[in-house]
């Protein structure tokens, strides 16, 4: 896919003209990262934000004991580290490439200029930030109020809705999924095996088929026991 076409598919830049897309491609060359390479670390000064063009990233925090808690998996087209747009601050978490990735970096000043030239970009950003807020609200609720099996059911339903299919493929390892759900891989494997034994899912590596989405929905809401 041509770079301009890739930029045009990013929700943040929806509505830009052909000329604007060309200028975007010239003004913001991609930065490339290998798997496990750090894009930024918690506490580093933040002078702008990023958009993932291709690949996959994880945003995570580290406890004092060094335990990793994944906050979000960034997919192509998603912006991240948007906090830098609104204040001269530091990055609040780590960003690391899960696989070979390309990102676009936009400085605070460059983005303000873009908004000045096309205010619709600001509305696009507000819509994205609203969705991100809803995601983190749900994450906090899941981690604080739900048990791990319910979190897993909710995540599988989220993937199915996003992909428009009851057959989903995990874009991350089971270890990374365990971190995202606030558990350990051994516990996650036991829960998946139990779900499979009850005919809710089938698991083939990273491919998971949701055999009974309605039952999973009830279980994710705490209305049915596993």
C-alpha positions in Angstrom: 0.0 0.0 0.0 1.3 3.5 -0.9 2.2 5.7 2.0 -0.4 8.3 1.1 -3.1 5.6 1.0 -2.0 4.3 4.4 -2.2 7.8 5.9 -5.7 8.3 4.4 -6.9 5.2 6.2 -5.9 6.6 9.6 -9.1 7.8 11.4 -7.4 10.9 12.7 -6.8 12.2 9.2 -10.2 11.3 7.7 -11.3 14.1 5.4 -7.9 15.4 4.3 -7.4 16.4 0.7 -5.1 14.6 -1.7 -2.6 17.5 -1.4 -2.7 17.4 2.4 -2.1 13.7 2.4 0.9 14.2 0.1 2.3 16.9 2.5 1.8 14.6 5.5 3.7 11.9 3.8 6.6 14.2 3.0 6.6 16.1 6.4 6.5 13.0 8.7 8.7 10.2 7.5 8.2 6.9 9.3 10.3 5.6 12.1 10.9 1.9 12.1 11.2 -0.4 15.1 12.2 -4.0 15.5 10.3 -6.5 17.9 11.1 -5.7 21.6 12.5 -2.3 20.7 11.4 0.5 23.0 9.7 3.6 21.4 9.7 5.6 24.6 10.0 4.9 28.4 7.9 6.1 31.3 9.2 9.5 32.5 10.9 10.6 29.3 10.0 14.1 28.2 7.1 14.1 25.7 7.2 16.6 22.9 4.7 15.0 20.6 2.6 11.9 19.9 2.7 8.9 17.6 0.5 7.0 15.1 1.1 3.4 14.4 1.3 2.8 10.6 2.0 -0.9 10.6 2.9 -3.6 13.0 1.7 -3.9 16.6 2.8 -2.2 19.9 2.1 -2.6 23.6 1.7 0.2 26.1 2.6 -0.9 29.6 3.6 0.0 33.2 6.2 -1.6 35.4 5.6 -2.1 39.1 8.4 -1.5 41.6 9.1 -5.2 41.5 9.4 -5.1 37.7 6.1 -6.8 37.0 4.6 -5.7 33.7 1.0 -4.7 33.3 -0.1 -4.2 29.7 -2.5 -1.3 29.4 -3.3 -1.3 25.7 -2.3 -3.1 22.5 -1.9 -0.5 19.7 -3.1 -1.6 16.3 -2.3 0.1 12.9 -4.0 3.4 12.5 -4.2 4.2 16.2 -2.5 7.2 17.8 -0.8 6.9 21.2 0.9 9.1 23.7 -1.7 11.8 23.0 -1.1 13.3 26.4 1.9 15.2 24.9 -0.6 17.3 22.9 -2.1 19.0 25.9 0.8 19.6 28.3 4.5 19.7 28.4 4.9 16.5 30.4 6.5 13.1 30.5 5.3 9.9 28.9 3.2 8.1 31.6 4.0 4.6 30.4 6.3 2.5 28.2 5.7 1.8 24.5 7.4 -1.2 22.9 7.1 -2.9 19.5 5.6 -6.4 19.6 6.5 -7.0 16.0 8.3 -5.1 13.3 6.5 -1.7 13.2 6.4 1.7 11.6 5.2 4.8 13.4 4.7 8.4 12.5 5.8 11.0 15.0 4.0 14.4 15.2 5.4 17.1 17.4 3.1 19.2 19.5 3.8 22.3 17.3 3.3 20.4 14.1 -0.1 19.0 15.2 -1.3 22.5 16.3 -0.4 23.8 12.8 -2.3 20.9 11.2 -5.4 21.8 13.3 -5.0 25.4 12.3 -5.1 24.4 8.7 -7.9 21.9 9.1 -10.0 22.1 12.3 -11.8 18.9 11.4 -8.7 17.0 12.6 -9.4 18.3 16.1 -12.9 16.8 16.0 -11.4 13.5 14.8 -9.0 13.6 17.7 -11.8 14.2 20.2 -13.7 11.2 18.9 -10.6 9.0 19.2 -9.9 10.3 22.7 -13.5 9.6 23.7 -13.2 6.0 22.6 -9.9 5.7 24.4 -11.4 7.0 27.6 -14.2 4.4 27.3 -11.6 1.7 26.8 -9.6 2.6 29.9 -12.8 3.1 32.0 -13.7 -0.5 31.0 -10.2 -1.7 31.8 -10.2 -0.2 35.3 -13.7 -1.8 35.9 -12.5 -5.2 34.6 -9.3 -5.2 36.7 -11.0 -4.1 39.9 -14.5 -5.7 39.8 -14.3 -8.8 37.5 -12.6 -12.1 38.0 -10.0 -13.2 35.4 -12.4 -15.6 33.5 -14.9 -12.7 33.1 -12.1 -10.5 31.8 -11.1 -13.1 29.2 -14.7 -13.6 28.0 -15.1 -9.8 27.7 -11.8 -9.5 25.7 -12.8 -12.3 23.3 -16.1 -10.7 22.7 -14.3 -7.4 22.1 -12.1 -9.0 19.4 -15.1 -10.7 17.8 -17.0 -7.4 17.6 -13.9 -5.6 16.2 -13.2 -8.2 13.6 -16.8 -8.9 12.7 -16.3 -12.7 13.2 -16.7 -15.4 15.9 -13.3 -16.7 14.8 -10.6 -14.4 16.1 -6.8 -14.5 16.0 -4.8 -13.2 18.9 -2.3 -10.6 17.8 -0.3 -11.1 20.9 1.2 -14.1 22.8 -0.7 -15.8 25.6 1.9 -14.3 28.0 1.1 -10.8 26.8 -2.6 -11.5 26.9 -2.2 -12.7 30.5 -0.5 -9.4 31.3 -3.2 -7.4 29.6 -5.9 -9.3 31.7 -3.9 -8.9 35.0 -3.0 -12.6 35.5 -0.3 -15.1 34.7 0.0 -17.5 31.7 -0.7 -20.6 33.7 -4.0 -19.3 35.1 -5.0 -18.1 31.6 -4.3 -21.5 30.1 -6.4 -23.2 32.8 -9.3 -20.8 32.1 -9.1 -21.4 28.4 -9.1 -25.1 28.9 -12.2 -24.9 31.1 -14.0 -22.7 28.6 -13.2 -25.2 25.9 -14.4 -28.1 28.0 -17.7 -26.4 28.5 -18.1 -25.9 24.7 -17.7 -22.1 24.8 -14.6 -21.9 22.7 -12.1 -23.9 20.8 -8.4 -23.0 20.9 -5.9 -23.7 18.1 -2.7 -21.8 18.9 -3.6 -18.1 18.6 -6.8 -18.9 16.7 -9.9 -19.0 18.9 -13.5 -19.8 17.8 -16.3 -18.5 19.9 -18.8 -21.3 19.8 -21.4 -19.7 22.1 -21.1 -15.9 22.1 -24.4 -15.5 23.9 -23.2 -17.6 26.8 -19.9 -15.8 26.9 -21.8 -12.5 27.0 -23.8 -13.6 30.0 -20.6 -14.9 31.7 -18.7 -11.6 31.0 -21.5 -9.7 32.7 -21.4 -12.0 35.7 -24.8 -13.4 35.0 -23.6 -17.0 34.5 -21.0 -19.1 36.2 -18.1 -20.9 34.4 
